[in-house]
Amino acid sequence: MDKQDSIEEQLYQYLGRRINREEKNATLISAYKLSEEEINKIKKSFPEIKNYKLSNIIQTEIISGFMLKFGSYIMDFSLAGRLKNLHKLFYEIA
């Protein structure tokens, strides 16, 4: 093993430890403040975020439902998002 491989291996191990140590955060956007019970139900529905710390942000413009942001993912389960998709669909058909 040469010096270059050793440095790369050390860097790989260091980054792996950092990633495992970092607290994972997710953002839950809803039209109203969710209760702990509602947040826990959402966490149970998405096993990917079971170890994430969720912060609830209120945005009344989503009307109903919620949006979930974690990592590079954005999952939109809001009424406003569905209406926007329906609007796009109408313009694609016309």
BELCOR-V943661 format. One record per residue. N is the residue number from 1. RES is the residue in one small letter. D_CENTER is the distance of its C-alpha to the mean C-alpha in Angstrom with 2 decimals. Layout:
# BELCOR-V943661
n=N res=RES d_center=D_CENTER
n=N res=RES d_center=D_CENTER
This chain:
# BELCOR-V943661
n=1 res=m d_center=40.12
n=2 res=d d_center=40.57
n=3 res=k d_center=39.21
n=4 res=q d_center=36.51
n=5 res=d d_center=35.08
n=6 res=s d_center=35.21
n=7 res=i d_center=33.26
n=8 res=e d_center=30.56
n=9 res=e d_center=30.34
n=10 res=q d_center=30.17
n=11 res=l d_center=27.40
n=12 res=y d_center=25.40
n=13 res=q d_center=25.97
n=14 res=y d_center=25.16
n=15 res=l d_center=21.79
n=16 res=g d_center=20.99
n=17 res=r d_center=21.95
n=18 res=r d_center=19.92
n=19 res=i d_center=16.65
n=20 res=n d_center=17.49
n=21 res=r d_center=18.47
n=22 res=e d_center=15.56
n=23 res=e d_center=13.51
n=24 res=k d_center=9.86
n=25 res=n d_center=7.91
n=26 res=a d_center=4.88
n=27 res=t d_center=6.01
n=28 res=l d_center=7.55
n=29 res=i d_center=10.00
n=30 res=s d_center=13.17
n=31 res=a d_center=16.82
n=32 res=y d_center=18.10
n=33 res=k d_center=17.43
n=34 res=l d_center=16.23
n=35 res=s d_center=18.40
n=36 res=e d_center=17.55
n=37 res=e d_center=18.64
n=38 res=e d_center=16.25
n=39 res=i d_center=13.24
n=40 res=n d_center=14.72
n=41 res=k d_center=15.24
n=42 res=i d_center=11.65
n=43 res=k d_center=10.88
n=44 res=k d_center=13.92
n=45 res=s d_center=12.92
n=46 res=f d_center=9.93
n=47 res=p d_center=11.63
n=48 res=e d_center=9.00
n=49 res=i d_center=7.62
n=50 res=k d_center=11.25
n=51 res=n d_center=11.96
n=52 res=y d_center=9.15
n=53 res=k d_center=10.47
n=54 res=l d_center=9.01
n=55 res=s d_center=10.48
n=56 res=n d_center=11.63
n=57 res=i d_center=12.60
n=58 res=i d_center=15.33
n=59 res=q d_center=16.01
n=60 res=t d_center=18.95
n=61 res=e d_center=19.01
n=62 res=i d_center=16.41
n=63 res=i d_center=19.39
n=64 res=s d_center=17.91
n=65 res=g d_center=14.92
n=66 res=f d_center=11.34
n=67 res=m d_center=8.28
n=68 res=l d_center=4.73
n=69 res=k d_center=2.60
n=70 res=f d_center=2.02
n=71 res=g d_center=5.55
n=72 res=s d_center=7.01
n=73 res=y d_center=5.19
n=74 res=i d_center=5.53
n=75 res=m d_center=6.96
n=76 res=d d_center=9.94
n=77 res=f d_center=12.12
n=78 res=s d_center=14.19
n=79 res=l d_center=17.92
n=80 res=a d_center=17.95
n=81 res=g d_center=15.75
n=82 res=r d_center=18.11
n=83 res=l d_center=21.07
n=84 res=k d_center=20.09
n=85 res=n d_center=19.89
n=86 res=l d_center=23.20
n=87 res=h d_center=24.70
n=88 res=k d_center=23.93
n=89 res=l d_center=25.45
n=90 res=f d_center=28.58
n=91 res=y d_center=29.10
n=92 res=e d_center=28.75
n=93 res=i d_center=31.37
n=94 res=a d_center=33.74
